[in-house]
Amino acid sequence: MSANAQFPDENTADGEFARQEDAFGQWVRRDGSTPFTPAPGRYHLYVSLACPWAHRTLIVRRLKALETAVSVTVVDPVRDERGWAFRDGDGFTTDPVNGFNFLSEAYLASDPAYRGRWTVPVLWDKETGRIVNNSEDDICRMFNDEFTPGTEATPDLFPARLAHEQAALSQLIYERVNNGVYRAGFATKQPAYARAVRKLFETLDTLEERLARQRFLLGPAPVETDWRLFCTLVRFDAVYHGHFKCNLRRIVDYPNLQGYLQDLYQQPGIAATVNLDHIKRHYYATHTEINPTRIVPLGPILDFAAPHGRAEALVEG
């Protein structure tokens, strides 16, 4: 049994969702080895508050105190066949940098031959008038390693001592959780859907056990791997559980994952990056092959600000 694909060019004959590769991979380097140097005010970030990939770059921008160094524009969460749009609305605006009406204009200005999907995030260079990079992984790494924050002390989200373990765990979380929910939600055949859901919940079960022993995934302080998991967890019960049929369990059914989610949400500055209205309206109103009525559900009622007690309960070894 199969159904129409939300993104036909990214589905295999077996009904698997195969995400397109990122098209722009230039790097900002402080050592001058690339044409892109991290000058304050030179770069602009285009994001959607609905998108987990873009959300992570917004979080890292906040954690690295780069708000004045890298400006940002939020797109309309409801996307149609023309792609992400710049409009004035509740939490989103027109484009103050280029006056673009759609994000596709940034892609075509950078590469007139581009024919893929127009995705967020986008790191735009005001000086050369082109996209530098549209990979959330690369952008987060650049924000951590190459950009210099102001006088505020900031955490190292990629500590060298954890490099090997962090890379392996990040890859597992990407494949089975971050992209796993999409592999379930965008599957067009039953076996493809079932494989994705089983791997997703096997991994969530493993992470639940891991978080019973320590406050964050790799120790006493959150690193970038925690934030990539957070961006999926914070959307899970509101969207992925129902809309993407990832419904074996909810995150609230996992005591450690739920407490961990609340712990991260309550870190300074993070709650302001979470917009459940944008998240729900984007998924339910945009994915018309999955939700043809475009009705956005009222629930569930979620309280990420509730006490979690993880700092007191877990003593790091």
N, C-alpha and C positions, 0 to 999 in steps of 0.2 A: 504494500500500500504506500503510495507517495502523494505528495501535494505540491502545489506551486511553490517555488523557491522565492524567498524575499529578495535575494540577490542571485539571480540565475547564473551569472558569470562566476560565482564563487561556490558552486555546488558541484560535487562529483556525480558520476553515474550511480554510485552507491548511496546517494542521498546525504553524503557528508558535507558539512560546511567547511570550505577551504578558504580561509581569509586571504585577501590579496596582500602582496608585499608592499611595504612602504616605498614610495618612489623617490623621496628626497633624503639624502644622507650626508650632506655636508656638515662639518663640525666647526663650532666656535672653539678657538684655542687661544689661551692666554700667551703662549710662547711664540705667536706669530707664524706658526707653521702652516696656517691656512689663511685665505683672504678674509676670514671672519674673526675679528678680535672682539673681546667682551667689553666694549665701550658702553658705559651707562647711557641708557636712552636710545641705543641703536636698534634694539630688537623689540618686536611686538609679538604677543602670543594670542592666537585666535583659538578659543575654546568653546565647548558646550558644557554647561553644568550638568547636563543629562548623561554625557558620555564618560564611562569609567576611565578610559585611557586619557582623555583630556583632563579629567578631574585630578588624576595623579600628578600631572605637571603643575596644576594650580596649587596643590598641596605642597609640593617641593619648592615652588616659588615662594610660598609663604614661609616655610620652615627655614629657608636659606636667606630670608629677609631681602628678597629681590623685588619687592613691590615697586620701588621707585626706579630701579634699574631696568626692569622689563615691564612695559605696559601690556594691558590685556583688553580684549574685546570678547564679549559673550554673544553667541549667536542665538537666534530664535530656537527653542527646543523642538518645535514641530517642523519636521523636514518633509519636503515633497520631492517630486521627480527632478526638480531643479537643484536639489541639494540644500545644504545649510544656508540660511538667509540672515542678512543683517537688517533688523527692524527695531524700532523703538517699542519697548514693552516692559513687562514686569520682570526685571532682572536681566534683560538683554537690550542691546543698543544697536544703532547704526554704526558703520565702520568709520572711526575718526581719522584713520591713517591714510587710507586710499580711496575712501568713498565707494568701496565695492558694495553691490547689492547682494551678491552671493559669493560664498567661499570659492566656488568654481573659478571665479575671476582671478583669484590669487594663484590657483594652479595653472591656469592658461597663460597668465602673465609670466610665470616662471618657466613653463614648457608648453608652447602652443600645440604640441603633438600629444599631450597627455590625454589618455582615454580611460583612466581608471575611475574608481569612486572617489569623491571629494571628501576626505576624512579630516576630523580633528583629532589631536591638536595640530596646529601649524605654527612653527617659529619663523617669523617673517623678518627680513633684514631691510630696514628703512633706507639704508645707504645705497644698496644695490638694487632695491626694488624687486626682491624675489624671495621665494621660500628657501630657507636654509635646510630645514629638516622637518619631517612630519612623523617621526617615530617618537612615541612617548618615552620609550626606554632611553633613547639617545638624549632627548631633551632633559630628562631628569638627571642623567649623568653629567651633562654639560652644566646644568644649574649647580650641581654639587661640586664639581671639580674645577670648572673653568671660569665661572663668574665670581667676582669678589663682592661679598655683601658689605653693608655699611659697618658701623661700629658695633652692631649687635653680634654677640657670639651665637654661632649656629651649629647644629649637630652635623657630624659626618655621617651621611646616610649610606656610604659604601666603605666602611672601615676595612683597611688592608688586612687586618688580622682575621677577618671573617670572609675574605674574598671567595675562596673556593666553596665553602659551605653555603654562603649567601647566593652565589650564582646558581648552584644546583637547586636550591630550594625555590628561588625565583622562577627558574625554568619549569619546575614541577607545578608550581601554582599557576603560572601562565597557561600551560598546556591543559591542565585538568580542571582549573577553577575559573580563572579570568576568561579564557577562551572556551573553557568547557561548558559554561552556561550558554554560550552562543552556539556551540556545536550541538547542544540539545535543542535550543529554541529554533534554530534555522535548519535543522535536519528535515529532510523531505521523505524519509523512509523509516519505518518503525525500528529496524535493527540499528541504524545509525543513531537514532535518538536514544535507544536503550543503552548502547555502548557508552555514549557520552554521559548519561545520567549515572550509570553505575560507577564510572571512573570519578566523576565529580564527588559523589557521596563517599566513596572509599577514601578519597583524599580529605574531605571534610572530617571524616571520622578520625583519620590519622592526626590531623591538625588539632582536633579537640583533645586528643590524648597528649599531644606535645604541650599544649597550653595549660594542661593540668600541672605541669612541672615548672613552668617559668612564665613570667608576666608577658613577655613578647616572644616572637618567634625565635630570635637568636640571642636572647639575654635580657638584661634589665632595662634596655632602652630600645625604642623602635628604630628600625632602619628602613631603607627603601622597600624591602621585601614586605614589611608590615603594611606599608601604605598601599602597595599593589593589591594585597589581600583585602584591606579595608574597603577599597573602592568597589569591590564585588560584594562584600558582605553587607555594606550599607544599602545596597540596591536589592538584596536577595529577597527578603520577605515581601517587599512592596512590588517587585516586578518579576524576578526570575522564578520564584516559586510558582506563581500562577501563569503569567504570560508565556514563559519559556518552559512550563511544565516540569520544572525541577522540584517536584513536590513529594519526594520521599520524606523529607523533614524540612522544617524551617530553621533559620539560625537561632531563633528564640528557643528552640527545642534543645539546643546545645548549650549547657551552662557556661562552659569555658569560652567558646566562641562568642556567645552573646555578651558576656562580661568584657571580653577583649575588645569587641566592637564598641561598646560603650566607653571603655577606657581610652581608645584612640579618638573617638568622637569628642571626648572631653579635653583632649590636649589643646593648649592655647591656639586659637585661630582656626581650628579645624571645622567647628560647627558652621562657621560662616561660609565654608566652601561647599556645604551640602544643601541641595535644594530639591526636596522630594517632589515638589510640584513640577519642576522642569523634568525630573527623572520620569515620573509617571506619565506626564503628557507626551513626552517624546516617544517612549516605547509603545504605549497603547494607541496613540493617534498616528504614529508614523508607520508601524509595521502592519500594513493593511492586509497582507497575505495571511497574517496570524490572527489579527483582530479586525475583521472587515467592518464591524460596526463603529469602530474608533471610540467606543465608550471607555472612559477612564474611571476605574473603580474608586470609590470613596475611601476604602480601607487599604491596608490594615492600619490600626492605630499603633504607632510605634513610639517608644520613649527612650531615645538614645542618651538622654541626660540623667536617667535614673542612676542611683548609686550602684557601684559594681564591686567595690571592696577588694579589687585585685592587688593593689599596692600593699595592702595590709596582710592579705592572705598568703601571698607568695614571697618567700625569701629566696633570693637568687644565690645559687651556689658558686 
